[in-house]
């Protein structure tokens, strides 16, 4: 058994998970991405949606390849 690195209680989690669920939630709130990263992710999501919209308007269909990749045809 392992112990939570923050509060010290005994936990049963996967390897590399060193916090209990309660401490993990607190850490997500306190150590979350800074506003610049959030803005970059929002911008990337917007750009991806716009690109997909244009490709669909051109009549292309987004498909998944045999090895898991996605492409437009």
C-alpha positions as CSV (number, residue, x, y, z in Angstrom):
1,X,0.0,0.0,0.0
2,X,1.0,3.6,-0.6
3,X,0.3,6.7,1.3
4,X,-1.0,10.0,-0.1
5,X,2.0,12.4,-0.4
6,X,-0.1,15.4,0.9
7,X,-2.3,14.1,3.8
8,X,-0.5,10.7,4.6
9,X,-3.6,8.4,4.5
10,X,-3.2,5.0,3.0
11,X,-4.3,4.8,-0.6
12,X,-4.7,2.1,-3.3
13,X,-4.1,3.8,-6.7
14,X,-2.2,3.2,-9.9
15,X,1.5,3.7,-10.2
16,X,2.6,7.3,-10.4
17,X,-0.7,8.4,-8.7
18,X,0.6,9.6,-5.4
19,X,-2.4,11.6,-4.0
20,X,-5.8,10.5,-2.7
21,X,-8.8,11.7,-4.7
22,X,-9.5,14.5,-2.2
23,X,-6.0,15.9,-2.4
24,X,-5.9,15.5,-6.2
25,X,-9.0,17.7,-6.5
26,X,-7.5,20.4,-4.2
27,X,-4.3,20.2,-6.3
28,X,-6.2,20.7,-9.5
29,X,-7.8,23.8,-8.2
30,X,-4.5,25.3,-6.8
31,X,-2.1,24.1,-9.5
32,X,-4.4,24.5,-12.5
33,X,-3.1,26.0,-15.8
34,X,-2.4,29.7,-15.8
35,X,-4.7,32.0,-17.8
36,X,-2.3,32.2,-20.8
37,X,-2.5,28.4,-21.3
38,X,-6.3,28.5,-21.0
39,X,-6.4,31.2,-23.6
40,X,-4.1,29.2,-25.9
41,X,-6.2,26.1,-25.6
42,X,-9.4,28.0,-26.2
43,X,-7.8,29.6,-29.3
44,X,-6.6,26.2,-30.6
45,X,-10.1,24.7,-30.0
46,X,-11.7,27.7,-31.9
47,X,-9.2,27.3,-34.8
48,X,-9.8,23.6,-35.0
49,X,-13.6,24.1,-35.1
50,X,-13.3,26.7,-37.8
51,X,-11.1,24.5,-39.9
52,X,-13.5,21.6,-39.6
53,X,-16.4,23.8,-40.5
54,X,-14.7,25.0,-43.7
55,X,-13.7,21.4,-44.7
56,X,-17.3,20.2,-44.1
57,X,-18.6,23.1,-46.3
58,X,-16.3,21.9,-49.0
59,X,-18.0,18.5,-48.9
60,X,-15.2,16.6,-47.2
61,X,-15.9,13.9,-44.6
62,X,-13.8,13.3,-41.5
63,X,-12.9,9.7,-41.3
64,X,-10.8,7.5,-39.0
65,X,-8.0,5.5,-40.5
66,X,-7.3,1.8,-39.8
67,X,-4.4,2.8,-37.5
68,X,-6.4,5.3,-35.6
69,X,-5.5,8.5,-37.4
70,X,-8.1,10.9,-38.7
71,X,-8.1,12.5,-42.2
72,X,-10.5,14.2,-44.6
73,X,-11.7,12.6,-47.8
